[in-house]
């Protein structure tokens, strides 16, 4: 899967699940926490989406802002986890 496709999927998931399809203006580098886009409960939903969609396991040590706090960081995390 191309990185742009991953980013588009992540943006769609966030808008559809947390903003019920309403237009939301944020960049791929914006922090979810700083911008109030996703809270801690939403992070759990996001992790379930990552595990189900990308067939990866998100371990406790993976639960860091460096991995999960923006579309760019999520895409890089998914890319790292799905490397052969």
PDB file of N, CA, C and O in Angstrom:
ATOM      1  N   UNK A   1       0.848  -1.185   0.000  1.00  0.00           N
ATOM      2  CA  UNK A   1       0.000   0.000   0.000  1.00  0.00           C
ATOM      3  C   UNK A   1       0.891   1.245   0.000  1.00  0.00           C
ATOM      4  O   UNK A   1       1.854   1.328   0.763  1.00  0.00           O
ATOM      5  N   UNK A   2       0.570   2.186  -0.842  1.00  0.00           N
ATOM      6  CA  UNK A   2       1.322   3.442  -0.920  1.00  0.00           C
ATOM      7  C   UNK A   2       1.075   4.301   0.315  1.00  0.00           C
ATOM      8  O   UNK A   2      -0.002   4.263   0.910  1.00  0.00           O
ATOM      9  N   UNK A   3       2.086   5.070   0.686  1.00  0.00           N
ATOM     10  CA  UNK A   3       1.989   5.914   1.890  1.00  0.00           C
ATOM     11  C   UNK A   3       0.858   6.931   1.759  1.00  0.00           C
ATOM     12  O   UNK A   3       0.186   7.233   2.745  1.00  0.00           O
ATOM     13  N   UNK A   4       0.640   7.461   0.559  1.00  0.00           N
ATOM     14  CA  UNK A   4      -0.454   8.419   0.361  1.00  0.00           C
ATOM     15  C   UNK A   4      -1.811   7.757   0.572  1.00  0.00           C
ATOM     16  O   UNK A   4      -2.735   8.379   1.097  1.00  0.00           O
ATOM     17  N   UNK A   5      -1.930   6.503   0.164  1.00  0.00           N
ATOM     18  CA  UNK A   5      -3.176   5.764   0.391  1.00  0.00           C
ATOM     19  C   UNK A   5      -3.409   5.552   1.885  1.00  0.00           C
ATOM     20  O   UNK A   5      -4.536   5.665   2.368  1.00  0.00           O
ATOM     21  N   UNK A   6      -2.343   5.248   2.605  1.00  0.00           N
ATOM     22  CA  UNK A   6      -2.435   5.064   4.060  1.00  0.00           C
ATOM     23  C   UNK A   6      -2.892   6.369   4.710  1.00  0.00           C
ATOM     24  O   UNK A   6      -3.793   6.367   5.549  1.00  0.00           O
ATOM     25  N   UNK A   7      -2.269   7.478   4.321  1.00  0.00           N
ATOM     26  CA  UNK A   7      -2.639   8.773   4.895  1.00  0.00           C
ATOM     27  C   UNK A   7      -4.089   9.123   4.593  1.00  0.00           C
ATOM     28  O   UNK A   7      -4.802   9.620   5.465  1.00  0.00           O
ATOM     29  N   UNK A   8      -4.531   8.868   3.366  1.00  0.00           N
ATOM     30  CA  UNK A   8      -5.933   9.142   3.011  1.00  0.00           C
ATOM     31  C   UNK A   8      -6.884   8.282   3.834  1.00  0.00           C
ATOM     32  O   UNK A   8      -7.922   8.763   4.288  1.00  0.00           O
ATOM     33  N   UNK A   9      -6.535   7.012   4.028  1.00  0.00           N
ATOM     34  CA  UNK A   9      -7.366   6.125   4.847  1.00  0.00           C
ATOM     35  C   UNK A   9      -7.440   6.626   6.286  1.00  0.00           C
ATOM     36  O   UNK A   9      -8.515   6.641   6.886  1.00  0.00           O
ATOM     37  N   UNK A  10      -6.306   7.033   6.834  1.00  0.00           N
ATOM     38  CA  UNK A  10      -6.279   7.509   8.215  1.00  0.00           C
ATOM     39  C   UNK A  10      -7.116   8.773   8.379  1.00  0.00           C
ATOM     40  O   UNK A  10      -7.882   8.894   9.334  1.00  0.00           O
ATOM     41  N   UNK A  11      -6.971   9.711   7.451  1.00  0.00           N
ATOM     42  CA  UNK A  11      -7.762  10.949   7.504  1.00  0.00           C
ATOM     43  C   UNK A  11      -9.260  10.625   7.429  1.00  0.00           C
ATOM     44  O   UNK A  11     -10.063  11.181   8.178  1.00  0.00           O
ATOM     45  N   UNK A  12      -9.620   9.720   6.515  1.00  0.00           N
ATOM     46  CA  UNK A  12     -11.032   9.343   6.367  1.00  0.00           C
ATOM     47  C   UNK A  12     -11.551   8.690   7.650  1.00  0.00           C
ATOM     48  O   UNK A  12     -12.656   8.996   8.098  1.00  0.00           O
ATOM     49  N   UNK A  13     -10.766   7.801   8.238  1.00  0.00           N
ATOM     50  CA  UNK A  13     -11.169   7.152   9.480  1.00  0.00           C
ATOM     51  C   UNK A  13     -11.406   8.187  10.575  1.00  0.00           C
ATOM     52  O   UNK A  13     -12.412   8.122  11.282  1.00  0.00           O
ATOM     53  N   UNK A  14     -10.498   9.130  10.718  1.00  0.00           N
ATOM     54  CA  UNK A  14     -10.618  10.150  11.766  1.00  0.00           C
ATOM     55  C   UNK A  14     -11.851  11.011  11.552  1.00  0.00           C
ATOM     56  O   UNK A  14     -12.622  11.232  12.486  1.00  0.00           O
ATOM     57  N   UNK A  15     -12.044  11.494  10.346  1.00  0.00           N
ATOM     58  CA  UNK A  15     -13.199  12.352  10.066  1.00  0.00           C
ATOM     59  C   UNK A  15     -14.506  11.573  10.230  1.00  0.00           C
ATOM     60  O   UNK A  15     -15.449  12.071  10.844  1.00  0.00           O
ATOM     61  N   UNK A  16     -14.566  10.368   9.690  1.00  0.00           N
ATOM     62  CA  UNK A  16     -15.799   9.574   9.753  1.00  0.00           C
ATOM     63  C   UNK A  16     -16.152   9.138  11.174  1.00  0.00           C
ATOM     64  O   UNK A  16     -17.325   9.126  11.545  1.00  0.00           O
ATOM     65  N   UNK A  17     -15.144   8.780  11.969  1.00  0.00           N
ATOM     66  CA  UNK A  17     -15.417   8.217  13.284  1.00  0.00           C
ATOM     67  C   UNK A  17     -15.457   9.220  14.423  1.00  0.00           C
ATOM     68  O   UNK A  17     -16.137   8.992  15.423  1.00  0.00           O
ATOM     69  N   UNK A  18     -14.744  10.317  14.289  1.00  0.00           N
ATOM     70  CA  UNK A  18     -14.707  11.284  15.379  1.00  0.00           C
ATOM     71  C   UNK A  18     -15.452  12.570  15.058  1.00  0.00           C
ATOM     72  O   UNK A  18     -15.792  13.337  15.958  1.00  0.00           O
ATOM     73  N   UNK A  19     -15.705  12.805  13.784  1.00  0.00           N
ATOM     74  CA  UNK A  19     -16.403  14.035  13.384  1.00  0.00           C
ATOM     75  C   UNK A  19     -17.605  13.739  12.513  1.00  0.00           C
ATOM     76  O   UNK A  19     -18.178  14.643  11.905  1.00  0.00           O
ATOM     77  N   UNK A  20     -17.992  12.461  12.453  1.00  0.00           N
ATOM     78  CA  UNK A  20     -19.200  12.010  11.769  1.00  0.00           C
ATOM     79  C   UNK A  20     -19.298  12.566  10.357  1.00  0.00           C
ATOM     80  O   UNK A  20     -20.372  12.967   9.907  1.00  0.00           O
ATOM     81  N   UNK A  21     -18.159  12.585   9.661  1.00  0.00           N
ATOM     82  CA  UNK A  21     -18.124  13.001   8.272  1.00  0.00           C
ATOM     83  C   UNK A  21     -18.087  14.499   8.046  1.00  0.00           C
ATOM     84  O   UNK A  21     -17.992  14.950   6.905  1.00  0.00           O
ATOM     85  N   UNK A  22     -18.162  15.291   9.135  1.00  0.00           N
ATOM     86  CA  UNK A  22     -18.087  16.750   8.977  1.00  0.00           C
ATOM     87  C   UNK A  22     -16.693  17.140   8.525  1.00  0.00           C
ATOM     88  O   UNK A  22     -15.711  16.494   8.890  1.00  0.00           O
ATOM     89  N   UNK A  23     -16.608  18.188   7.737  1.00  0.00           N
ATOM     90  CA  UNK A  23     -15.312  18.662   7.261  1.00  0.00           C
ATOM     91  C   UNK A  23     -14.458  19.097   8.451  1.00  0.00           C
ATOM     92  O   UNK A  23     -14.928  19.804   9.342  1.00  0.00           O
ATOM     93  N   UNK A  24     -13.230  18.674   8.451  1.00  0.00           N
ATOM     94  CA  UNK A  24     -12.302  19.003   9.520  1.00  0.00           C
ATOM     95  C   UNK A  24     -11.004  19.439   8.876  1.00  0.00           C
ATOM     96  O   UNK A  24     -10.420  18.698   8.085  1.00  0.00           O
ATOM     97  N   UNK A  25     -10.552  20.623   9.203  1.00  0.00           N
ATOM     98  CA  UNK A  25      -9.352  21.177   8.590  1.00  0.00           C
ATOM     99  C   UNK A  25      -8.142  20.916   9.485  1.00  0.00           C
ATOM    100  O   UNK A  25      -7.971  21.562  10.519  1.00  0.00           O
ATOM    101  N   UNK A  26      -7.312  19.970   9.077  1.00  0.00           N
ATOM    102  CA  UNK A  26      -6.064  19.720   9.790  1.00  0.00           C
ATOM    103  C   UNK A  26      -5.050  19.159   8.804  1.00  0.00           C
ATOM    104  O   UNK A  26      -5.407  18.505   7.824  1.00  0.00           O
ATOM    105  N   UNK A  27      -3.783  19.427   9.082  1.00  0.00           N
ATOM    106  CA  UNK A  27      -2.731  18.935   8.191  1.00  0.00           C
ATOM    107  C   UNK A  27      -2.242  17.576   8.672  1.00  0.00           C
ATOM    108  O   UNK A  27      -2.519  17.163   9.798  1.00  0.00           O
ATOM    109  N   UNK A  28      -1.515  16.896   7.806  1.00  0.00           N
ATOM    110  CA  UNK A  28      -0.995  15.575   8.165  1.00  0.00           C
ATOM    111  C   UNK A  28       0.012  15.636   9.296  1.00  0.00           C
ATOM    112  O   UNK A  28       0.261  14.630   9.961  1.00  0.00           O
ATOM    113  N   UNK A  29       0.596  16.805   9.523  1.00  0.00           N
ATOM    114  CA  UNK A  29       1.595  16.926  10.594  1.00  0.00           C
ATOM    115  C   UNK A  29       1.019  17.465  11.898  1.00  0.00           C
ATOM    116  O   UNK A  29       1.728  17.513  12.904  1.00  0.00           O
ATOM    117  N   UNK A  30      -0.249  17.871  11.907  1.00  0.00           N
ATOM    118  CA  UNK A  30      -0.865  18.410  13.123  1.00  0.00           C
ATOM    119  C   UNK A  30      -0.974  17.341  14.213  1.00  0.00           C
ATOM    120  O   UNK A  30      -1.351  16.200  13.949  1.00  0.00           O
ATOM    121  N   UNK A  31      -0.636  17.735  15.438  1.00  0.00           N
ATOM    122  CA  UNK A  31      -0.756  16.852  16.594  1.00  0.00           C
ATOM    123  C   UNK A  31      -2.226  16.649  16.924  1.00  0.00           C
ATOM    124  O   UNK A  31      -2.972  17.615  17.088  1.00  0.00           O
ATOM    125  N   UNK A  32      -2.639  15.389  17.020  1.00  0.00           N
ATOM    126  CA  UNK A  32      -4.024  15.080  17.386  1.00  0.00           C
ATOM    127  C   UNK A  32      -4.359  15.623  18.770  1.00  0.00           C
ATOM    128  O   UNK A  32      -5.436  16.180  18.981  1.00  0.00           O
ATOM    129  N   UNK A  33      -3.438  15.460  19.706  1.00  0.00           N
ATOM    130  CA  UNK A  33      -3.693  15.888  21.083  1.00  0.00           C
ATOM    131  C   UNK A  33      -3.701  17.405  21.203  1.00  0.00           C
ATOM    132  O   UNK A  33      -4.603  17.969  21.823  1.00  0.00           O
ATOM    133  N   UNK A  34      -2.716  18.070  20.621  1.00  0.00           N
ATOM    134  CA  UNK A  34      -2.638  19.530  20.715  1.00  0.00           C
ATOM    135  C   UNK A  34      -3.828  20.202  20.048  1.00  0.00           C
ATOM    136  O   UNK A  34      -4.321  21.220  20.535  1.00  0.00           O
ATOM    137  N   UNK A  35      -4.292  19.642  18.936  1.00  0.00           N
ATOM    138  CA  UNK A  35      -5.419  20.226  18.196  1.00  0.00           C
ATOM    139  C   UNK A  35      -6.772  19.734  18.723  1.00  0.00           C
ATOM    140  O   UNK A  35      -7.817  20.204  18.275  1.00  0.00           O
ATOM    141  N   UNK A  36      -6.757  18.797  19.666  1.00  0.00           N
ATOM    142  CA  UNK A  36      -8.005  18.260  20.202  1.00  0.00           C
ATOM    143  C   UNK A  36      -8.761  17.406  19.198  1.00  0.00           C
ATOM    144  O   UNK A  36      -9.986  17.302  19.267  1.00  0.00           O
ATOM    145  N   UNK A  37      -8.050  16.802  18.279  1.00  0.00           N
ATOM    146  CA  UNK A  37      -8.679  15.998  17.229  1.00  0.00           C
ATOM    147  C   UNK A  37      -9.095  14.634  17.770  1.00  0.00           C
ATOM    148  O   UNK A  37     -10.187  14.148  17.479  1.00  0.00           O
ATOM    149  N   UNK A  38      -8.212  14.022  18.561  1.00  0.00           N
ATOM    150  CA  UNK A  38      -8.483  12.709  19.145  1.00  0.00           C
ATOM    151  C   UNK A  38      -8.091  12.755  20.622  1.00  0.00           C
ATOM    152  O   UNK A  38      -7.023  13.255  20.974  1.00  0.00           O
ATOM    153  N   UNK A  39      -8.968  12.229  21.480  1.00  0.00           N
ATOM    154  CA  UNK A  39      -8.640  12.143  22.904  1.00  0.00           C
ATOM    155  C   UNK A  39      -8.140  10.728  23.216  1.00  0.00           C
ATOM    156  O   UNK A  39      -7.953   9.918  22.308  1.00  0.00           O
ATOM    157  N   UNK A  40      -7.929  10.440  24.482  1.00  0.00           N
ATOM    158  CA  UNK A  40      -7.366   9.136  24.849  1.00  0.00           C
ATOM    159  C   UNK A  40      -8.291   7.975  24.483  1.00  0.00           C
ATOM    160  O   UNK A  40      -7.813   6.914  24.079  1.00  0.00           O
ATOM    161  N   UNK A  41      -9.581   8.153  24.614  1.00  0.00           N
ATOM    162  CA  UNK A  41     -10.526   7.107  24.212  1.00  0.00           C
ATOM    163  C   UNK A  41     -10.476   6.906  22.699  1.00  0.00           C
ATOM    164  O   UNK A  41     -10.517   5.777  22.211  1.00  0.00           O
ATOM    165  N   UNK A  42     -10.390   7.996  21.975  1.00  0.00           N
ATOM    166  CA  UNK A  42     -10.277   7.918  20.519  1.00  0.00           C
ATOM    167  C   UNK A  42      -9.014   7.205  20.090  1.00  0.00           C
ATOM    168  O   UNK A  42      -9.000   6.520  19.067  1.00  0.00           O
ATOM    169  N   UNK A  43      -7.953   7.361  20.865  1.00  0.00           N
ATOM    170  CA  UNK A  43      -6.699   6.675  20.546  1.00  0.00           C
ATOM    171  C   UNK A  43      -6.902   5.169  20.578  1.00  0.00           C
ATOM    172  O   UNK A  43      -6.338   4.447  19.756  1.00  0.00           O
ATOM    173  N   UNK A  44      -7.701   4.695  21.518  1.00  0.00           N
ATOM    174  CA  UNK A  44      -7.981   3.249  21.585  1.00  0.00           C
ATOM    175  C   UNK A  44      -8.734   2.788  20.339  1.00  0.00           C
ATOM    176  O   UNK A  44      -8.445   1.718  19.804  1.00  0.00           O
ATOM    177  N   UNK A  45      -9.686   3.576  19.880  1.00  0.00           N
ATOM    178  CA  UNK A  45     -10.406   3.250  18.646  1.00  0.00           C
ATOM    179  C   UNK A  45      -9.459   3.260  17.450  1.00  0.00           C
ATOM    180  O   UNK A  45      -9.541   2.400  16.573  1.00  0.00           O
ATOM    181  N   UNK A  46      -8.575   4.227  17.426  1.00  0.00           N
ATOM    182  CA  UNK A  46      -7.602   4.331  16.347  1.00  0.00           C
ATOM    183  C   UNK A  46      -6.689   3.111  16.330  1.00  0.00           C
ATOM    184  O   UNK A  46      -6.403   2.571  15.262  1.00  0.00           O
ATOM    185  N   UNK A  47      -6.234   2.673  17.486  1.00  0.00           N
ATOM    186  CA  UNK A  47      -5.370   1.500  17.570  1.00  0.00           C
ATOM    187  C   UNK A  47      -6.097   0.268  17.045  1.00  0.00           C
ATOM    188  O   UNK A  47      -5.510  -0.529  16.313  1.00  0.00           O
ATOM    189  N   UNK A  48      -7.357   0.102  17.406  1.00  0.00           N
ATOM    190  CA  UNK A  48      -8.142  -1.031  16.901  1.00  0.00           C
ATOM    191  C   UNK A  48      -8.219  -0.972  15.373  1.00  0.00           C
ATOM    192  O   UNK A  48      -8.106  -1.999  14.704  1.00  0.00           O
ATOM    193  N   UNK A  49      -8.410   0.229  14.827  1.00  0.00           N
ATOM    194  CA  UNK A  49      -8.451   0.396  13.370  1.00  0.00           C
ATOM    195  C   UNK A  49      -7.114  -0.009  12.752  1.00  0.00           C
ATOM    196  O   UNK A  49      -7.092  -0.715  11.744  1.00  0.00           O
ATOM    197  N   UNK A  50      -6.010   0.423  13.334  1.00  0.00           N
ATOM    198  CA  UNK A  50      -4.690   0.081  12.801  1.00  0.00           C
ATOM    199  C   UNK A  50      -4.485  -1.430  12.799  1.00  0.00           C
ATOM    200  O   UNK A  50      -4.019  -2.002  11.814  1.00  0.00           O
ATOM    201  N   UNK A  51      -4.835  -2.067  13.904  1.00  0.00           N
ATOM    202  CA  UNK A  51      -4.625  -3.510  14.009  1.00  0.00           C
ATOM    203  C   UNK A  51      -5.511  -4.282  13.037  1.00  0.00           C
ATOM    204  O   UNK A  51      -5.063  -5.256  12.431  1.00  0.00           O
ATOM    205  N   UNK A  52      -6.757  -3.857  12.885  1.00  0.00           N
ATOM    206  CA  UNK A  52      -7.676  -4.563  11.986  1.00  0.00           C
ATOM    207  C   UNK A  52      -7.406  -4.288  10.515  1.00  0.00           C
ATOM    208  O   UNK A  52      -7.474  -5.198   9.689  1.00  0.00           O
ATOM    209  N   UNK A  53      -7.103  -3.051  10.185  1.00  0.00           N
ATOM    210  CA  UNK A  53      -6.933  -2.674   8.788  1.00  0.00           C
ATOM    211  C   UNK A  53      -5.567  -3.058   8.243  1.00  0.00           C
ATOM    212  O   UNK A  53      -5.458  -3.545   7.117  1.00  0.00           O
ATOM    213  N   UNK A  54      -4.535  -2.843   9.031  1.00  0.00           N
ATOM    214  CA  UNK A  54      -3.168  -3.050   8.553  1.00  0.00           C
ATOM    215  C   UNK A  54      -2.533  -4.333   9.079  1.00  0.00           C
ATOM    216  O   UNK A  54      -1.376  -4.629   8.782  1.00  0.00           O
ATOM    217  N   UNK A  55      -3.295  -5.088   9.859  1.00  0.00           N
ATOM    218  CA  UNK A  55      -2.854  -6.383  10.375  1.00  0.00           C
ATOM    219  C   UNK A  55      -1.504  -6.274  11.093  1.00  0.00           C
ATOM    220  O   UNK A  55      -0.576  -7.049  10.862  1.00  0.00           O
ATOM    221  N   UNK A  56      -1.446  -5.268  11.976  1.00  0.00           N
ATOM    222  CA  UNK A  56      -0.253  -5.072  12.797  1.00  0.00           C
ATOM    223  C   UNK A  56      -0.656  -5.193  14.254  1.00  0.00           C
ATOM    224  O   UNK A  56      -1.834  -5.092  14.596  1.00  0.00           O
ATOM    225  N   UNK A  57       0.317  -5.406  15.097  1.00  0.00           N
ATOM    226  CA  UNK A  57       0.091  -5.438  16.542  1.00  0.00           C
ATOM    227  C   UNK A  57       0.707  -4.184  17.136  1.00  0.00           C
ATOM    228  O   UNK A  57       1.899  -3.925  16.973  1.00  0.00           O
ATOM    229  N   UNK A  58      -0.119  -3.410  17.828  1.00  0.00           N
ATOM    230  CA  UNK A  58       0.370  -2.212  18.510  1.00  0.00           C
ATOM    231  C   UNK A  58       0.649  -2.617  19.954  1.00  0.00           C
ATOM    232  O   UNK A  58      -0.273  -2.874  20.728  1.00  0.00           O
ATOM    233  N   UNK A  59       1.919  -2.669  20.302  1.00  0.00           N
ATOM    234  CA  UNK A  59       2.348  -3.081  21.633  1.00  0.00           C
ATOM    235  C   UNK A  59       2.347  -1.895  22.586  1.00  0.00           C
ATOM    236  O   UNK A  59       2.302  -0.742  22.157  1.00  0.00           O
ATOM    237  N   UNK A  60       2.397  -2.184  23.871  1.00  0.00           N
ATOM    238  CA  UNK A  60       2.412  -1.123  24.883  1.00  0.00           C
ATOM    239  C   UNK A  60       3.539  -0.120  24.639  1.00  0.00           C
ATOM    240  O   UNK A  60       3.338   1.086  24.785  1.00  0.00           O
ATOM    241  N   UNK A  61       4.720  -0.609  24.271  1.00  0.00           N
ATOM    242  CA  UNK A  61       5.851   0.293  24.043  1.00  0.00           C
ATOM    243  C   UNK A  61       5.668   1.155  22.795  1.00  0.00           C
ATOM    244  O   UNK A  61       6.392   2.133  22.610  1.00  0.00           O
ATOM    245  N   UNK A  62       4.709   0.805  21.939  1.00  0.00           N
ATOM    246  CA  UNK A  62       4.412   1.598  20.738  1.00  0.00           C
ATOM    247  C   UNK A  62       3.506   2.789  21.036  1.00  0.00           C
ATOM    248  O   UNK A  62       3.358   3.677  20.198  1.00  0.00           O
ATOM    249  N   UNK A  63       2.901   2.815  22.216  1.00  0.00           N
ATOM    250  CA  UNK A  63       1.915   3.838  22.553  1.00  0.00           C
ATOM    251  C   UNK A  63       2.588   5.153  22.956  1.00  0.00           C
ATOM    252  O   UNK A  63       2.554   5.558  24.118  1.00  0.00           O
ATOM    253  N   UNK A  64       3.194   5.800  21.975  1.00  0.00           N
ATOM    254  CA  UNK A  64       3.895   7.056  22.206  1.00  0.00           C
ATOM    255  C   UNK A  64       3.427   8.093  21.185  1.00  0.00           C
ATOM    256  O   UNK A  64       2.981   7.735  20.095  1.00  0.00           O
ATOM    257  N   UNK A  65       3.527   9.362  21.530  1.00  0.00           N
ATOM    258  CA  UNK A  65       3.173  10.411  20.561  1.00  0.00           C
ATOM    259  C   UNK A  65       4.016  10.323  19.287  1.00  0.00           C
ATOM    260  O   UNK A  65       3.541  10.680  18.209  1.00  0.00           O
ATOM    261  N   UNK A  66       5.261   9.852  19.400  1.00  0.00           N
ATOM    262  CA  UNK A  66       6.121   9.724  18.225  1.00  0.00           C
ATOM    263  C   UNK A  66       5.519   8.779  17.193  1.00  0.00           C
ATOM    264  O   UNK A  66       5.814   8.904  16.005  1.00  0.00           O
ATOM    265  N   UNK A  67       4.692   7.844  17.617  1.00  0.00           N
ATOM    266  CA  UNK A  67       4.068   6.881  16.707  1.00  0.00           C
ATOM    267  C   UNK A  67       2.629   7.235  16.338  1.00  0.00           C
ATOM    268  O   UNK A  67       2.180   6.916  15.238  1.00  0.00           O
ATOM    269  N   UNK A  68       1.910   7.883  17.236  1.00  0.00           N
ATOM    270  CA  UNK A  68       0.454   7.939  17.090  1.00  0.00           C
ATOM    271  C   UNK A  68      -0.158   9.336  17.065  1.00  0.00           C
ATOM    272  O   UNK A  68      -1.383   9.447  17.039  1.00  0.00           O
ATOM    273  N   UNK A  69       0.634  10.404  17.074  1.00  0.00           N
ATOM    274  CA  UNK A  69       0.057  11.724  17.307  1.00  0.00           C
ATOM    275  C   UNK A  69      -0.100  12.612  16.076  1.00  0.00           C
ATOM    276  O   UNK A  69      -0.227  13.828  16.217  1.00  0.00           O
ATOM    277  N   UNK A  70      -0.095  12.045  14.891  1.00  0.00           N
ATOM    278  CA  UNK A  70      -0.426  12.799  13.675  1.00  0.00           C
ATOM    279  C   UNK A  70      -0.587  11.791  12.543  1.00  0.00           C
ATOM    280  O   UNK A  70      -0.186  10.634  12.667  1.00  0.00           O
ATOM    281  N   UNK A  71      -1.162  12.231  11.467  1.00  0.00           N
ATOM    282  CA  UNK A  71      -1.302  11.359  10.304  1.00  0.00           C
ATOM    283  C   UNK A  71       0.081  10.947   9.801  1.00  0.00           C
ATOM    284  O   UNK A  71       0.305   9.776   9.496  1.00  0.00           O
ATOM    285  N   UNK A  72       1.008  11.902   9.712  1.00  0.00           N
ATOM    286  CA  UNK A  72       2.366  11.593   9.250  1.00  0.00           C
ATOM    287  C   UNK A  72       3.032  10.550  10.141  1.00  0.00           C
ATOM    288  O   UNK A  72       3.636   9.598   9.646  1.00  0.00           O
ATOM    289  N   UNK A  73       2.920  10.730  11.452  1.00  0.00           N
ATOM    290  CA  UNK A  73       3.548   9.791  12.391  1.00  0.00           C
ATOM    291  C   UNK A  73       2.901   8.416  12.322  1.00  0.00           C
ATOM    292  O   UNK A  73       3.588   7.397  12.387  1.00  0.00           O
ATOM    293  N   UNK A  74       1.586   8.389  12.191  1.00  0.00           N
ATOM    294  CA  UNK A  74       0.886   7.110  12.060  1.00  0.00           C
ATOM    295  C   UNK A  74       1.311   6.380  10.791  1.00  0.00           C
ATOM    296  O   UNK A  74       1.568   5.177  10.821  1.00  0.00           O
ATOM    297  N   UNK A  75       1.386   7.101   9.685  1.00  0.00           N
ATOM    298  CA  UNK A  75       1.771   6.486   8.419  1.00  0.00           C
ATOM    299  C   UNK A  75       3.184   5.911   8.506  1.00  0.00           C
ATOM    300  O   UNK A  75       3.436   4.808   8.020  1.00  0.00           O
ATOM    301  N   UNK A  76       4.099   6.649   9.120  1.00  0.00           N
ATOM    302  CA  UNK A  76       5.474   6.154   9.288  1.00  0.00           C
ATOM    303  C   UNK A  76       5.496   4.926  10.198  1.00  0.00           C
ATOM    304  O   UNK A  76       6.233   3.973   9.945  1.00  0.00           O
ATOM    305  N   UNK A  77       4.691   4.952  11.248  1.00  0.00           N
ATOM    306  CA  UNK A  77       4.595   3.822  12.168  1.00  0.00           C
ATOM    307  C   UNK A  77       4.070   2.583  11.444  1.00  0.00           C
ATOM    308  O   UNK A  77       4.616   1.491  11.603  1.00  0.00           O
ATOM    309  N   UNK A  78       3.018   2.748  10.655  1.00  0.00           N
ATOM    310  CA  UNK A  78       2.445   1.632   9.901  1.00  0.00           C
ATOM    311  C   UNK A  78       3.472   1.095   8.906  1.00  0.00           C
ATOM    312  O   UNK A  78       3.632  -0.117   8.759  1.00  0.00           O
ATOM    313  N   UNK A  79       4.154   1.994   8.238  1.00  0.00           N
ATOM    314  CA  UNK A  79       5.168   1.584   7.266  1.00  0.00           C
ATOM    315  C   UNK A  79       6.260   0.760   7.953  1.00  0.00           C
ATOM    316  O   UNK A  79       6.691  -0.264   7.424  1.00  0.00           O
ATOM    317  N   UNK A  80       6.704   1.201   9.121  1.00  0.00           N
ATOM    318  CA  UNK A  80       7.737   0.482   9.871  1.00  0.00           C
ATOM    319  C   UNK A  80       7.228  -0.894  10.315  1.00  0.00           C
ATOM    320  O   UNK A  80       7.952  -1.886  10.226  1.00  0.00           O
ATOM    321  N   UNK A  81       5.984  -0.946  10.790  1.00  0.00           N
ATOM    322  CA  UNK A  81       5.425  -2.205  11.296  1.00  0.00           C
ATOM    323  C   UNK A  81       5.124  -3.217  10.189  1.00  0.00           C
ATOM    324  O   UNK A  81       5.081  -4.420  10.447  1.00  0.00           O
ATOM    325  N   UNK A  82       4.917  -2.743   8.970  1.00  0.00           N
ATOM    326  CA  UNK A  82       4.561  -3.655   7.879  1.00  0.00           C
ATOM    327  C   UNK A  82       5.747  -3.991   6.980  1.00  0.00           C
ATOM    328  O   UNK A  82       5.597  -4.711   5.993  1.00  0.00           O
ATOM    329  N   UNK A  83       6.934  -3.467   7.322  1.00  0.00           N
ATOM    330  CA  UNK A  83       8.122  -3.835   6.538  1.00  0.00           C
ATOM    331  C   UNK A  83       8.397  -5.313   6.708  1.00  0.00           C
ATOM    332  O   UNK A  83       8.236  -5.871   7.794  1.00  0.00           O
ATOM    333  N   UNK A  84       8.815  -5.941   5.614  1.00  0.00           N
ATOM    334  CA  UNK A  84       9.137  -7.391   5.714  1.00  0.00           C
ATOM    335  C   UNK A  84      10.377  -7.652   6.534  1.00  0.00           C
ATOM    336  O   UNK A  84      10.772  -8.805   6.708  1.00  0.00           O
TER     337      UNK A  84
END
